[in-house]
Amino acid sequence: MSVLAASQNLPGFGNQPLWIVLIKVLGVFVFLVVMTLFAIVFERKVVGRMQNRIGPNRVGPWGTLQSLADGLKLAFKEEIIPVLADKPVYFLAPILSAVPAFLAFSVIPFGPEVSLFGHRTPLQLTDLPVGVLVVFACSSLGVYGIVLSGWASGSTYPLLGALRSAAQMISYEVAMGLSMVAVFLFADTMSTSGIVAAQYHTWNILPLFVSFAIYAIAVVGETNRAPFDLAEAESELVGGFHTEYSSFKFAMFFLAEYINMVTVSALATTLFLGGWHAPWGVHAIWHGANSGWFPVVWFVAKIIAIIFVFVWLRGTLPRLRYDQFMHLGWKVLIPVNLVWILAVTTIHVLRDRNWPAWQATALPLVLLLFLVVLPALVMWEGTSARRRAERDEDDEAEALLTPTFPTPPMDLVVPTTKRLATASVRRTRRPPELRDGEDSDG
């Protein structure tokens, strides 16, 4: 059966007992909560290591229970509600941020079909012929909670943070969605389980590295993580959209952020890194690497590796300005993505017409080089020359405004009273013949 047919039939879903579905729901919930607790401690430990600090080391062995203690502390802290807040919307906003973050993981495959209490079931809650679009839609819904929280707080800084988040969400949703199109073309399906099955031999990160790079940049902006955390810029907006939130409601925003980070990492694993399949070479050595419960280990290891990249970016790069952030999304990522989709579509059509693989790949890339890259380089060089000419004109205009009267040199040493007195003492202490010679020379 082809991958497309398998994705439309989706065997193993829709005919499971209710108790198995409930066990899967509980398993997904526990996994996300545990991964959130792990990601917080992991981030603090890694950033501490990068900054030559110890990091959390008090609660639990090696500080591993610090995030659990922080969560309990937030749950029992006093809650302060602003007087000007719109209370119904103020209470609803954290829920709208957290619930879609949990729902998005419902179509992510953890592993192959396994035996669970005597029943054969896939390690996935559910799947759809358009499963990737479910994750895409749930991640888009999270912005509603952010916008409503900023508006309902009745304060200026949260409102500015909410508007920033909405703008960057729109900008980078487009780039993220376009980066998935090439994956759909390669796998002939939008089902998450079908995309994983299509990567049995070759992971999509190799032929679709451009799509993976664009997706990686877009999801950093999508999840409001550094260096794109402009919605929470503490140097400008105090705390951004959640400035007026405290106690458990603030914890829900915190939970939604880290769950979204885990979700986009899991989606990147599913789309580009082979899903739950074992790394290269492991399957050849160990034939049981892709069967049973072992694929869950590979899946979680890939997620942790991507989370490490998130943390690495936070500990390395400074925050961008907002105009730079918008320029990157609209004028760089989206045009490059459209050109790349055009090339991938051409390769796909040529392969369907039985062209040799090297010709079907080389011809679009050569055409892409001559029709897109070279004109872009020419335009970039013309823009650079125009900017250099403008700088030269500015320098000439500044030179004309420079005063023409003589100015003292910058290294001129002005004698002070102390220096003059010291020179006079030195002169009187010299032998008379030298002073006479100096007077005669003078």
C-alpha positions as CSV (number, residue, x, y, z in Angstrom):
1,M,0.0,0.0,0.0
2,S,1.4,3.4,-0.9
3,V,2.0,6.1,1.8
4,L,-0.8,8.2,0.4
5,A,-3.3,5.4,0.6
6,A,-2.2,4.5,4.1
7,S,-2.5,8.1,5.2
8,Q,-6.1,8.2,4.0
9,N,-7.2,4.9,5.6
10,L,-5.2,5.6,8.9
11,P,-5.4,2.1,10.3
12,G,-5.3,1.7,14.0
13,F,-7.3,4.8,14.8
14,G,-11.0,5.2,15.4
15,N,-11.7,1.6,16.6
16,Q,-9.9,1.6,19.9
17,P,-11.6,1.0,23.3
18,L,-12.4,4.1,25.3
19,W,-10.1,3.1,28.2
20,I,-7.1,2.9,25.9
21,V,-7.9,6.4,24.6
22,L,-8.1,7.7,28.1
23,I,-4.8,6.1,29.0
24,K,-3.2,7.8,26.0
25,V,-4.7,11.2,26.9
26,L,-3.3,10.8,30.5
27,G,0.0,9.7,29.0
28,V,0.3,12.8,26.7
29,F,-0.7,15.1,29.6
30,V,1.9,13.6,32.0
31,F,4.6,13.6,29.3
32,L,4.0,17.3,28.6
33,V,4.0,18.3,32.3
34,V,7.2,16.3,33.0
35,M,8.9,17.7,29.9
36,T,8.0,21.2,31.0
37,L,9.6,20.6,34.5
38,F,12.6,19.0,32.8
39,A,13.0,21.8,30.2
40,I,13.0,24.5,32.9
41,V,15.8,22.9,34.9
42,F,17.6,21.9,31.8
43,E,17.6,25.5,30.5
44,R,18.8,26.9,33.8
45,K,21.6,24.3,34.1
46,V,22.8,24.8,30.5
47,V,22.7,28.6,30.6
48,G,24.5,28.5,33.9
49,R,27.1,26.3,32.4
50,M,27.5,28.6,29.4
51,Q,27.9,31.6,31.8
52,N,30.3,29.8,34.1
53,R,27.7,29.5,36.9
54,I,26.4,26.5,38.9
55,G,22.7,26.9,38.3
56,P,20.0,25.4,40.6
57,N,21.5,22.9,43.0
58,R,19.5,23.1,46.2
59,V,16.1,21.4,45.7
60,G,16.4,17.7,45.0
61,P,19.5,15.8,43.8
62,W,21.6,18.2,41.7
63,G,18.8,20.7,41.7
64,T,16.5,18.5,39.5
65,L,13.4,19.3,41.5
66,Q,13.8,23.1,41.4
67,S,11.1,23.6,38.7
68,L,8.6,21.5,40.7
69,A,9.3,23.7,43.8
70,D,8.8,26.9,41.7
71,G,5.5,25.5,40.4
72,L,4.2,24.8,43.8
73,K,5.4,28.2,45.0
74,L,3.5,29.9,42.2
75,A,0.3,27.9,42.9
76,F,0.2,29.1,46.5
77,K,1.3,32.7,46.1
78,E,-1.1,35.6,46.7
79,E,-2.9,36.6,43.5
80,I,-3.2,40.3,42.7
81,I,-5.8,41.4,40.2
82,P,-5.5,44.9,38.7
83,V,-8.4,47.3,39.5
84,L,-8.8,48.2,35.8
85,A,-8.7,44.6,34.5
86,D,-11.6,43.1,32.6
87,K,-12.0,40.2,34.9
88,P,-13.8,37.6,32.7
89,V,-11.3,38.1,29.9
90,Y,-8.5,38.4,32.4
91,F,-9.4,34.9,33.8
92,L,-10.0,33.4,30.4
93,A,-6.7,34.4,28.7
94,P,-4.3,32.0,30.5
95,I,-6.7,29.1,29.7
96,L,-6.7,30.0,26.0
97,S,-2.9,29.9,26.0
98,A,-2.5,26.6,27.8
99,V,-5.3,24.5,26.3
100,P,-4.2,24.7,22.6
101,A,-0.7,23.9,23.7
102,F,-1.9,20.5,25.1
103,L,-4.2,19.9,22.1
104,A,-1.5,20.3,19.5
105,F,0.3,17.1,20.8
106,S,-2.7,14.9,20.1
107,V,-1.5,14.0,16.6
108,I,2.2,13.6,17.3
109,P,3.4,10.0,16.9
110,F,5.5,8.7,19.8
111,G,6.3,5.4,18.2
112,P,5.0,2.4,16.1
113,E,2.2,0.1,17.0
114,V,2.7,-1.7,20.3
115,S,0.8,-4.1,22.6
116,L,-1.0,-2.3,25.4
117,F,-2.7,-4.6,27.9
118,G,-3.3,-7.1,25.2
119,H,-4.5,-4.6,22.5
120,R,-2.5,-3.5,19.5
121,T,-2.5,0.2,19.3
122,P,-0.2,2.9,17.8
123,L,1.7,5.1,20.2
124,Q,-0.3,8.1,19.1
125,L,-3.5,9.6,20.5
126,T,-5.1,10.1,17.1
127,D,-4.3,11.1,13.5
128,L,-6.0,12.8,10.6
129,P,-5.4,13.1,6.8
130,V,-4.5,16.7,7.7
131,G,-2.8,16.0,11.0
132,V,0.0,18.6,10.5
133,L,-2.6,21.3,10.0
134,V,-4.1,20.5,13.4
135,V,-0.8,21.3,15.1
136,F,-0.5,24.4,12.9
137,A,-4.0,25.5,13.9
138,C,-3.5,24.8,17.6
139,S,-0.3,26.8,17.7
140,S,-2.1,29.7,16.0
141,L,-4.8,29.7,18.6
142,G,-2.3,30.4,21.4
143,V,-2.0,34.0,20.3
144,Y,-5.6,34.7,21.3
145,G,-4.7,34.1,24.9
146,I,-1.7,36.5,24.6
147,V,-3.7,39.2,22.9
148,L,-6.6,39.0,25.3
149,S,-4.3,39.0,28.4
150,G,-2.6,42.2,27.2
151,W,-5.9,43.9,26.5
152,A,-7.7,42.7,29.6
153,S,-4.9,43.8,32.0
154,G,-5.8,47.5,31.6
155,S,-2.2,48.6,31.4
156,T,0.0,50.0,28.6
157,Y,3.0,47.6,28.7
158,P,0.9,44.4,28.5
159,L,-1.0,45.9,25.6
160,L,2.1,46.7,23.7
161,G,3.5,43.2,24.3
162,A,0.3,41.7,23.1
163,L,0.3,43.7,19.9
164,R,3.9,42.8,19.3
165,S,3.1,39.1,19.8
166,A,0.2,39.2,17.4
167,A,2.3,40.9,14.7
168,Q,5.2,38.5,15.0
169,M,2.8,35.5,15.1
170,I,1.3,36.6,11.8
171,S,4.7,37.2,10.2
172,Y,6.3,33.9,11.2
173,E,3.2,31.7,10.9
174,V,3.4,32.4,7.1
175,A,7.1,31.3,6.9
176,M,6.4,28.3,9.1
177,G,3.5,27.1,7.1
178,L,5.4,27.5,3.8
179,S,8.3,25.5,5.1
180,M,5.9,22.5,5.5
181,V,4.8,22.5,1.9
182,A,7.9,20.9,0.7
183,V,7.5,18.1,3.2
184,F,3.9,17.5,2.0
185,L,5.2,17.2,-1.6
186,F,7.9,14.7,-0.6
187,A,5.6,12.5,1.6
188,D,2.4,12.8,-0.6
189,T,0.4,13.2,2.7
190,M,-0.3,15.7,5.5
191,S,-0.8,12.9,8.0
192,T,1.9,12.9,10.7
193,S,2.1,9.1,10.8
194,G,2.4,9.0,7.0
195,I,5.2,11.6,7.0
196,V,7.1,9.5,9.6
197,A,6.6,6.4,7.5
198,A,7.9,8.1,4.4
199,Q,11.2,8.8,6.2
200,Y,12.1,5.2,6.9
201,H,15.1,5.3,4.6
202,T,16.1,9.0,4.4
203,W,15.2,11.8,6.8
204,N,13.7,14.9,5.3
205,I,16.4,17.1,6.8
206,L,18.8,16.0,4.0
207,P,16.8,16.8,0.8
208,L,14.8,19.6,2.5
209,F,17.5,21.3,4.6
210,V,16.4,24.8,3.4
211,S,12.8,24.1,4.7
212,F,14.2,22.8,8.0
213,A,16.3,26.0,8.5
214,I,13.4,28.2,7.7
215,Y,11.1,26.2,10.0
216,A,13.7,26.4,12.8
217,I,14.0,30.2,12.6
218,A,10.2,30.6,12.3
219,V,9.4,28.5,15.4
220,V,11.8,30.5,17.5
221,G,9.7,33.6,16.7
222,E,6.5,31.6,17.0
223,T,7.2,30.6,20.6
224,N,8.5,34.1,21.7
225,R,11.9,32.7,22.6
226,A,15.2,34.6,22.6
227,P,16.5,36.3,20.5
228,F,12.9,36.9,19.3
229,D,11.3,37.3,22.7
230,L,10.1,40.8,21.9
231,A,6.7,40.3,23.4
232,E,8.3,39.8,26.8
233,A,11.2,42.3,26.4
234,E,11.9,43.1,30.1
235,S,14.2,46.0,29.1
236,E,11.4,47.7,27.2
237,L,8.0,46.3,28.4
238,V,8.8,45.2,32.0
239,G,7.4,41.7,31.3
240,G,5.3,42.1,28.2
241,F,1.8,40.7,28.0
242,H,1.9,38.9,31.4
243,T,3.1,41.8,33.4
244,E,-0.1,42.1,35.4
245,Y,-0.4,38.4,36.1
246,S,0.7,36.6,39.2
247,S,0.3,33.3,41.1
248,F,-1.2,30.3,39.1
249,K,-2.3,32.4,36.1
250,F,1.3,33.4,35.5
251,A,2.3,29.8,35.9
252,M,-0.2,28.8,33.1
253,F,1.5,31.3,30.7
254,F,4.8,29.9,31.7
255,L,3.5,26.3,31.2
256,A,2.1,27.2,27.7
257,E,5.4,28.7,26.6
258,Y,7.4,25.6,27.5
259,I,4.7,23.2,26.2
260,N,4.8,25.1,22.9
261,M,8.5,24.7,22.8
262,V,8.2,20.9,23.3
263,T,5.4,20.8,20.7
264,V,7.4,22.6,17.9
265,S,10.4,20.4,18.8
266,A,8.2,17.3,18.4
267,L,6.8,18.6,15.1
268,A,10.3,19.3,13.8
269,T,11.3,15.7,14.7
270,T,8.2,14.4,12.9
271,L,8.6,16.4,9.8
272,F,12.4,16.5,9.3
273,L,14.2,14.1,11.7
274,G,12.5,10.8,11.0
275,G,10.1,10.9,13.8
276,W,10.5,8.0,16.2
277,H,12.9,6.2,13.8
278,A,16.3,5.3,15.2
279,P,19.3,7.4,14.1
280,W,21.4,6.4,11.1
281,G,23.4,3.2,11.5
282,V,21.6,2.0,14.6
283,H,18.9,0.2,12.7
284,A,21.5,-1.6,10.6
285,I,23.3,-2.8,13.7
286,W,20.2,-3.5,15.8
287,H,17.2,-4.7,13.9
288,G,14.8,-4.2,16.8
289,A,15.6,-0.5,17.2
290,N,12.4,0.6,15.4
291,S,10.0,-1.8,17.1
292,G,8.4,-2.0,20.5
293,W,8.8,0.8,23.0
294,F,12.4,1.6,22.1
295,P,11.4,4.3,19.4
296,V,10.0,6.4,22.3
297,V,13.6,6.8,23.5
298,W,14.8,8.1,20.0
299,F,11.8,10.4,19.8
300,V,12.4,12.0,23.3
301,A,16.2,12.2,22.6
302,K,15.6,14.2,19.4
303,I,13.2,16.5,21.3
304,I,15.8,17.2,24.0
305,A,18.4,17.9,21.3
306,I,16.2,20.6,19.7
307,I,15.4,22.1,23.1
308,F,19.1,22.3,23.7
309,V,19.3,24.5,20.5
310,F,16.6,26.7,21.9
311,V,18.6,27.1,25.1
312,W,21.8,27.6,23.2
313,L,20.2,30.5,21.3
314,R,19.0,32.2,24.5
315,G,22.5,32.0,26.1
316,T,24.3,33.2,22.9
317,L,22.4,35.8,20.9
318,P,21.2,39.2,21.9
319,R,17.7,40.4,21.3
320,L,16.9,41.8,17.9
321,R,15.2,45.2,17.3
322,Y,11.6,44.9,16.2
323,D,12.3,46.4,12.8
324,Q,15.0,43.8,12.2
325,F,12.7,41.1,13.3
326,M,10.0,42.1,10.9
327,H,12.5,42.6,8.1
328,L,13.8,39.0,8.6
329,G,10.3,37.5,8.5
330,W,8.7,39.4,5.6
331,K,11.7,40.2,3.3
332,V,14.0,37.2,3.8
333,L,12.2,34.1,5.1
334,I,9.1,34.3,3.0
335,P,10.7,35.1,-0.4
336,V,13.4,32.4,0.1
337,N,10.6,30.0,1.1
338,L,8.6,30.7,-2.1
339,V,11.6,30.2,-4.3
340,W,12.5,27.0,-2.6
341,I,9.0,25.6,-2.9
342,L,9.1,26.4,-6.7
343,A,12.4,24.4,-7.0
344,V,11.1,21.5,-5.0
345,T,7.8,21.4,-7.0
346,T,9.8,21.3,-10.2
347,I,12.0,18.5,-9.0
348,H,8.9,16.6,-7.9
349,V,7.2,17.0,-11.3
350,L,10.3,15.9,-13.2
351,R,10.7,12.8,-11.1
352,D,7.1,11.9,-11.7
353,R,7.8,12.1,-15.5
354,N,10.6,9.6,-15.1
355,W,13.5,11.9,-15.4
356,P,16.8,10.6,-14.1
357,A,17.3,11.7,-10.5
358,W,20.4,13.8,-11.1
359,Q,18.8,15.7,-14.0
360,A,15.6,16.2,-12.1
361,T,17.6,17.7,-9.2
362,A,20.3,19.6,-11.1
363,L,18.1,21.4,-13.7
364,P,15.8,23.3,-11.2
365,L,18.8,24.2,-9.1
366,V,20.7,25.6,-12.1
367,L,17.6,27.5,-13.2
368,L,17.2,28.8,-9.7
369,L,20.8,30.0,-9.7
370,F,20.5,31.9,-12.9
371,L,16.9,33.2,-12.6
372,V,16.8,34.1,-8.9
373,V,20.2,34.0,-7.1
374,L,22.2,36.0,-9.7
375,P,19.5,38.8,-10.1
376,A,19.3,39.0,-6.3
377,L,23.1,39.4,-6.0
378,V,23.0,42.1,-8.7
379,M,20.2,43.9,-6.9
380,W,22.1,43.6,-3.6
381,E,25.3,45.0,-5.1
382,G,23.3,47.9,-6.7
383,T,21.8,48.6,-3.3
384,S,25.1,48.5,-1.6
385,A,26.7,50.8,-4.2
386,R,23.8,53.3,-3.7
387,R,24.3,53.2,0.0
388,R,28.0,53.8,-0.3
389,A,27.3,56.8,-2.6
390,E,24.9,58.2,-0.1
391,R,27.4,57.8,2.7
392,D,30.1,59.6,0.6
393,E,27.6,62.4,0.0
394,D,27.0,62.7,3.7
395,D,30.7,62.8,4.4
396,E,31.2,65.5,1.8
397,A,28.4,67.6,3.3
398,E,29.8,67.1,6.8
399,A,33.2,68.2,5.5
400,L,31.7,71.4,4.1
401,L,30.2,72.2,7.5
402,T,33.5,71.6,9.3
403,P,35.0,75.0,10.6
404,T,38.0,76.2,8.5
405,F,39.8,78.2,11.2
406,P,42.8,76.6,12.8
407,T,42.3,74.3,15.7
408,P,44.8,73.0,18.2
409,P,46.0,69.4,17.9
410,M,44.3,66.8,19.9
411,D,47.5,65.7,21.7
412,L,48.4,69.3,22.8
413,V,49.7,69.4,26.4
414,V,48.7,72.7,28.1
415,P,51.3,73.7,30.7
416,T,49.8,74.1,34.2
417,T,51.1,76.1,37.1
418,K,52.5,72.9,38.7
419,R,54.4,72.0,35.6
420,L,55.9,75.6,35.3
421,A,57.0,75.6,38.9
422,T,58.7,72.1,38.5
423,A,60.5,73.3,35.4
424,S,61.8,76.4,37.2
425,V,63.1,74.4,40.1
426,R,64.9,72.0,37.8
427,R,66.4,75.0,35.9
428,T,67.8,76.6,39.2
429,R,69.3,73.3,40.3
430,R,71.5,72.9,37.2
431,P,75.2,74.0,37.2
432,P,75.9,77.7,36.4
433,E,77.8,76.8,33.2
434,L,74.8,74.8,31.9
435,R,72.4,77.6,32.8
436,D,74.7,80.2,31.1
437,G,75.0,77.9,28.1
438,E,71.2,77.6,27.9
439,D,70.8,81.3,28.3
440,S,73.4,82.0,25.6
441,D,71.7,79.4,23.3
442,G,68.4,80.9,24.0
